Amino acid sequence: MLLIDNRILIVHMRKCGGTSFCSALIDLLTLKRLFFLGYTPEGEERSVRYRRRPEGVWKHATVETIHKGLHLDRKALDIYLLSVRPWWERVALSTSTPCATISRVRRNTAGSRA
């Protein structure tokens, strides 16, 4: 979870490359413009503290949890859901077998040439 200038919120799914993307943004932008949970040793420590609060905001929190927990004005936010890696493979691997089978078939056929 990365908040830029209190108006741009970047949220990402686990294991979909969001940590790498947000870490790169943290390196590019000045820290005064950012609020983040995770990604750096300081951010990970902050994430642990915020997760213990009743709101339960942390690095992989949902948009609704972040919105309510940080008391952000939803109308003033630009919200981006980030997935660098294909999210369907992540979901398929964590759910039922038919989805995982579809994912494997797609992966195998995508690499072959006719």
Order of alpha helices (4+ residues) and beta strands (2+ residues): beta-beta-alpha-beta-alpha-alpha-beta-alpha-alpha
